[in-house]
């Protein structure tokens, strides 16, 4: 799952560098992957593995697509959402706080520091680990009973 994402990111960066004629973007792509994509893949992947096991796959697929839009695209004023919070899986905090990107207009006057970016990464990884440990505990508890 991570390798295709890395290849796509590197191809996108190379395309942008080629079209802009600015090859200084390439060194930014290497730290961007483990800081932005890595925690997101682990966070979403942990929930995907566990949820696909505990609910029908059709229901999981519908809920996952809804979650994807709700957590990343919903504007804050319209509906409570994870967008623009420390739990957003979009990599916003790492991109802005560690790599110097800009805050999108949908997040208003959000001020993101390096400390907030590291807290975001730790939170995503911590929640992913907790989900996997909880799932393993439930599976271990169920095994002798079946």
C-alpha positions in Angstrom: 0.0 0.0 0.0 2.8 2.4 0.8 5.0 1.7 -2.3 2.3 2.6 -4.9 1.7 5.8 -2.9 5.4 6.7 -2.9 5.7 6.0 -6.7 2.7 8.2 -7.4 4.0 11.0 -5.2 7.4 10.9 -6.8 5.8 10.9 -10.3 3.6 13.8 -9.4 6.5 15.8 -8.0 8.6 15.1 -11.1 5.7 16.2 -13.3 5.3 19.4 -11.4 9.0 20.0 -11.5 9.1 19.3 -15.2 6.2 21.6 -16.1 7.4 24.4 -13.8 11.1 24.0 -14.7 11.9 24.0 -10.9 13.7 20.9 -9.8 14.2 22.2 -6.2 10.9 20.5 -5.5 12.4 17.0 -5.7 14.2 17.1 -2.4 11.0 18.1 -0.6 9.2 15.0 -1.9 11.4 12.6 0.1 10.6 14.0 3.6 7.0 14.7 2.6 6.2 11.0 2.2 7.0 9.8 5.7 5.7 13.0 7.3 2.5 13.4 5.4 1.5 10.1 3.7 3.0 7.6 6.1 0.9 8.5 9.2 -2.2 8.9 7.1 -1.8 5.5 5.5 -1.3 3.9 8.9 -4.2 5.7 10.5 -6.7 5.0 7.6 -5.2 1.5 7.0 -5.7 0.4 10.7 -9.3 1.5 10.6 -9.8 -0.2 7.2 -8.4 -3.5 8.4 -10.5 -3.6 11.6 -13.7 -2.2 10.1 -13.7 -4.6 7.2 -13.5 -7.4 9.6 -16.3 -6.4 11.9 -18.9 -5.2 9.4 -20.2 -6.2 6.0 -17.9 -5.1 3.2 -20.6 -3.1 1.4 -21.5 -1.1 4.5 -17.8 -0.5 5.2 -17.2 0.7 1.6 -20.1 3.2 1.9 -19.0 4.4 5.3 -15.4 4.8 4.1 -16.3 6.9 1.1 -18.5 9.1 3.4 -15.7 9.3 5.9 -13.2 10.4 3.2 -15.4 13.3 2.2 -16.4 14.2 5.7 -12.9 14.1 7.2 -11.1 15.9 4.4 -13.5 18.1 2.3 -16.3 19.3 4.5 -15.9 23.0 5.3 -16.0 23.8 9.0 -18.9 26.2 9.0 -21.3 23.7 7.5 -21.0 20.6 9.6 -18.9 19.3 12.5 -15.9 17.5 10.9 -12.4 16.3 11.4 -11.2 18.7 8.7 -8.7 21.2 10.0 -8.3 19.4 13.3 -5.3 17.4 14.6 -7.2 14.2 13.5 -7.5 15.2 9.9 -5.9 12.5 7.8 -5.1 14.9 5.0 -1.6 15.6 6.2 -2.4 19.3 6.6 -0.5 19.8 9.8 2.7 18.1 8.7 2.6 19.9 5.3 2.2 23.3 6.9 4.0 22.9 10.2 7.1 21.0 9.0 7.4 21.6 5.2 6.2 25.2 5.0 3.0 24.9 3.0 0.1 27.3 3.2 -3.1 26.9 5.2 -6.1 26.3 2.8 -8.8 29.0 2.9 -11.3 26.4 4.3 -9.3 26.3 7.5 -9.6 30.0 8.1 -7.0 31.6 10.4 -5.6 28.3 11.6 -2.1 28.8 12.9 -0.1 25.6 12.6 3.3 25.2 14.2 6.0 22.5 14.1 4.9 21.4 17.6 1.3 21.0 16.4 2.5 19.1 13.3 4.4 16.6 15.5 1.4 16.3 17.8 -0.7 15.5 14.7 1.7 12.8 13.6 1.9 11.2 17.1 -1.9 11.3 17.4 -2.5 9.6 14.1 0.1 6.9 14.8 -1.2 6.5 18.4 -4.8 6.1 17.4 -3.8 3.6 14.7 -1.8 1.5 17.2 -4.7 1.6 19.7 -7.2 0.4 17.0 -4.9 -2.4 16.0 -4.2 -3.5 19.7 -7.9 -3.3 20.5 -8.8 -5.4 17.4 -6.1 -8.0 18.4 -7.5 -8.1 21.9 -11.0 -8.7 20.7 -9.9 -11.4 18.2 -7.9 -13.1 20.9 -10.8 -13.0 23.3 -13.2 -14.4 20.7 -11.0 -17.2 19.5 -11.4 -19.6 22.4 -15.2 -19.0 22.4 -15.7 -20.1 18.8 
